[in-house]
Amino acid sequence: MREFVFALEYEPGTNPVADVLADYPDASIRSLSCHVTADSLWRVDHAEGSPEALEALEDAYKNADFFADCLVKDDCGADCEVQVLDRSNDTLVVYTYWDRTDVCTSVPHVALEYLGEGLLFETYREGRRYRWRIVLGSDAPIHEFFDALGDEVGECTGIEMLRLTELDPDRAPLEPEQDLPDEQREALRAAVEHGYYETPRRIELGELAERLEIPRSTLSYRLRRAESSLATTFVEDDDSLEALTAGL
């Protein structure tokens, strides 16, 4: 098995959800599930952010021009169902389903055509950047798929290949930092390199954000998410080690 990771970058006005995420840098969306057949697509997404951001995201999901992951720029004529499964002050869980028309296409549909069935999809959205991770067979034609996807996204959406790696069960697991989304990993590296975590600090958060040319709130959010992920991974690994050595 292999994992293939790539990212889309939406231009303004080409995707309602991306436009909202760009307006609210602290908001993000990760997929809880994503499934595709030749004729349909359905998924469940978990969004986090301020109440204002979540309200705007909910409106974007229900926008008549939005179909989850559809790459067609104009109205594709598909029937789309949107249902909010959970809503709180800082989280939003949304289910979307649409039946494909003759002109509809999407990342999962292109993957199904070129890579076959049995694929696992994982996504993460922040700002205009939309990161995809696909787990697939080792002999799948990755480059044919990526070339076809590039043709589908056209000029309105940038596309970037991030990594292609083998999933070897005998290989040591990835370090926690390697599992972070690219944006969080870059923020964490910059914070360490510029002395943000030193005592006393060599740089303050606002100055670091200026160096990275991103809003202070965006940098703060990415660092908090990265720190939370690293702390959780550390505790889980420590508990696993204790359980492993308990019987020795």
Disulfide bonds with the S-S distance in Angstrom:
none
